[in-house]
Amino acid sequence: MKIVVIGGTGLIGSKLVQTLRERGHDALAASPKTGVNTFTREGLAQAMDGAAVVVDVANAPVWEDKAVLDFFETSGRNLLAAEAAAGVRHHVALSIVGSERLPGNGYFRAKVAQENLIKASGIPHTILRATQFFEFVGGIAQAATVGGEIRLSPALIQPIASDDVVAALAEVTLAPPVNGTLEVAGPEAIPLDELVRRLLQATKDTRKVVPDIHARYFGDVLNDQSLTPGRNPRLGAIRFEDWLSRQTAR
Ligand SMILES: NC(=O)c1ccc[n+]([C@@H]2O[C@H](COP(=O)([O-])OP(=O)(O)OC[C@H]3O[C@@H](n4cnc5c(N)ncnc54)[C@H](OP(=O)(O)O)[C@@H]3O)[C@@H](O)[C@H]2O)c1
């Protein structure tokens, strides 16, 4: 089966392409680097030719509020129109758990806009919402750093290894469309400040993590429901500690 992976050169996309190929599918890694651009439509119609399923795991190059919304809306419209013209039977997209609960951040608003376009498209679809990737925890620390101090909410977060996201995404891609939204999260919920503290400890980073219930996470104050899944999520198997030991052993 021909499966087009938009963003197929990225963190998730490259692993997904490999997994789908190992399972015998004709997976095309589509991205600007391979001549396919959903924002400008370059190479898009050709990429769709003969595709049964399209998985969108692209990410915006710029995360400023207006630019990121423009990226996900324009790319989403272009991609869904190209899929409709080519008769694609299943659109799969990777989104983020709790996006609608964090309206203070332009990135989350853009992901909600992307989801809404998919739901209105009439194309059979599955939206898989994942929690924050382990690989993103360093970025959370960076964004919250002021001087040598990182002020973070102790609200729960249930992050996931990118390998577990890819496994869930591959399963969803090869299953019939659910015309709805599924969630996937890591195996354990951890207070956000503690999660970052564990990363810093393992990487011998001397910055100090200060718990603060008022600290904003990319614009929003958190509670224990903000970054954790709802009922019956799929759960990844890889624990943060195990992932950390593997990273630091490299
Ligand atoms: N980070 C998290 O914690 C998290 C959590 C849940 C969901 N997500 C979602 O997961 C998805 C994948 O994230 P990631 O970390 O794997 O992204 P990434 O590593 O930054 O990769 C982004 C991909 O998007 C492609 N891309 C950029 N502009 C494009 C365009 N105009 N047309 C087509 N492709 C384009 C890039 O292609 P080039 O290599 O050619 O530039 C690259 O393949 C995102 O949609 C994100 O919202 C992330």
The ligand as an SDF file (V2000), in Angstrom:
LIG
                    3D

 48 52  0  0  0  0  0  0  0  0999 V2000
    7.1480   17.7240   20.4170 N   0  0  0  0  0  0  0  0  0  0  0  0
    6.1510   17.1760   21.0870 C   0  0  0  0  0  0  0  0  0  0  0  0
    6.2600   16.9770   22.3010 O   0  0  0  0  0  0  0  0  0  0  0  0
    4.8610   16.8080   20.3600 C   0  0  0  0  0  0  0  0  0  0  0  0
    3.8250   16.2060   21.0800 C   0  0  0  0  0  0  0  0  0  0  0  0
    2.6750   15.7930   20.3880 C   0  0  0  0  0  0  0  0  0  0  0  0
    2.5690   16.0160   19.0250 C   0  0  0  0  0  0  0  0  0  0  0  0
    3.5870   16.6340   18.3550 N   0  0  0  0  0  0  0  0  0  0  0  0
    3.4460   16.8200   16.8980 C   0  0  0  0  0  0  0  0  0  0  0  0
    4.2890   15.8820   16.2590 O   0  0  0  0  0  0  0  0  0  0  0  0
    4.5190   16.3070   14.9130 C   0  0  0  0  0  0  0  0  0  0  0  0
    5.9280   15.9000   14.4720 C   0  0  0  0  0  0  0  0  0  0  0  0
    6.8860   16.5090   15.2960 O   0  0  0  0  0  0  0  0  0  0  0  0
    8.4500   16.2130   15.0880 P   0  0  0  0  0  0  0  0  0  0  0  0
    9.1120   16.5670   16.3760 O   0  0  0  0  0  0  0  0  0  0  0  0
    8.6610   14.8620   14.5060 O   0  0  0  0  0  0  0  0  0  0  0  0
    8.8290   17.3140   13.9930 O   0  0  0  0  0  0  0  0  0  0  0  0
   10.2680   17.6590   13.3910 P   0  0  0  0  0  0  0  0  0  0  0  0
   11.2980   16.6610   13.8010 O   0  0  0  0  0  0  0  0  0  0  0  0
   10.5240   19.1080   13.6490 O   0  0  0  0  0  0  0  0  0  0  0  0
   10.0390   17.4580   11.8240 O   0  0  0  0  0  0  0  0  0  0  0  0
    9.2440   18.3480   11.1040 C   0  0  0  0  0  0  0  0  0  0  0  0
    9.0020   17.7810    9.7300 C   0  0  0  0  0  0  0  0  0  0  0  0
    8.0830   18.6780    9.0530 O   0  0  0  0  0  0  0  0  0  0  0  0
    8.5970   18.8710    7.7450 C   0  0  0  0  0  0  0  0  0  0  0  0
    8.0980   20.1220    7.1670 N   0  0  0  0  0  0  0  0  0  0  0  0
    8.3900   21.3920    7.5280 C   0  0  0  0  0  0  0  0  0  0  0  0
    7.7910   22.2550    6.6870 N   0  0  0  0  0  0  0  0  0  0  0  0
    7.1050   21.5170    5.7790 C   0  0  0  0  0  0  0  0  0  0  0  0
    6.3110   21.8200    4.6410 C   0  0  0  0  0  0  0  0  0  0  0  0
    6.1080   23.0910    4.2690 N   0  0  0  0  0  0  0  0  0  0  0  0
    5.7810   20.8060    3.9370 N   0  0  0  0  0  0  0  0  0  0  0  0
    5.9870   19.5090    4.2870 C   0  0  0  0  0  0  0  0  0  0  0  0
    6.7260   19.1520    5.3480 N   0  0  0  0  0  0  0  0  0  0  0  0
    7.2930   20.1510    6.0860 C   0  0  0  0  0  0  0  0  0  0  0  0
   10.1230   18.8610    7.9110 C   0  0  0  0  0  0  0  0  0  0  0  0
   10.7220   18.6730    6.6540 O   0  0  0  0  0  0  0  0  0  0  0  0
   12.2550   19.0690    6.2850 P   0  0  0  0  0  0  0  0  0  0  0  0
   13.1200   18.0780    7.0550 O   0  0  0  0  0  0  0  0  0  0  0  0
   12.3340   18.8670    4.8150 O   0  0  0  0  0  0  0  0  0  0  0  0
   12.4440   20.4800    6.7380 O   0  0  0  0  0  0  0  0  0  0  0  0
   10.2550   17.6690    8.8460 C   0  0  0  0  0  0  0  0  0  0  0  0
   10.2000   16.4680    8.1180 O   0  0  0  0  0  0  0  0  0  0  0  0
    4.1860   17.8090   14.8890 C   0  0  0  0  0  0  0  0  0  0  0  0
    3.0200   18.0100   14.1150 O   0  0  0  0  0  0  0  0  0  0  0  0
    3.9060   18.1530   16.3540 C   0  0  0  0  0  0  0  0  0  0  0  0
    2.8910   19.1250   16.4930 O   0  0  0  0  0  0  0  0  0  0  0  0
    4.7200   17.0140   18.9820 C   0  0  0  0  0  0  0  0  0  0  0  0
  1  2  1  0
  2  3  2  0
  2  4  1  0
  4  5  1  0
  4 48  2  0
  5  6  2  0
  6  7  1  0
  7  8  2  0
  8  9  1  0
  8 48  1  0
  9 10  1  0
  9 46  1  0
 10 11  1  0
 11 12  1  0
 11 44  1  0
 12 13  1  0
 13 14  1  0
 14 15  2  0
 14 16  1  0
 14 17  1  0
 17 18  1  0
 18 19  2  0
 18 20  1  0
 18 21  1  0
 21 22  1  0
 22 23  1  0
 23 24  1  0
 23 42  1  0
 24 25  1  0
 25 26  1  0
 25 36  1  0
 26 27  1  0
 26 35  1  0
 27 28  2  0
 28 29  1  0
 29 30  1  0
 29 35  2  0
 30 31  1  0
 30 32  2  0
 32 33  1  0
 33 34  2  0
 34 35  1  0
 36 37  1  0
 36 42  1  0
 37 38  1  0
 38 39  2  0
 38 40  1  0
 38 41  1  0
 42 43  1  0
 44 45  1  0
 44 46  1  0
 46 47  1  0
M  CHG  2   8   1  16  -1
M  END
$$$$
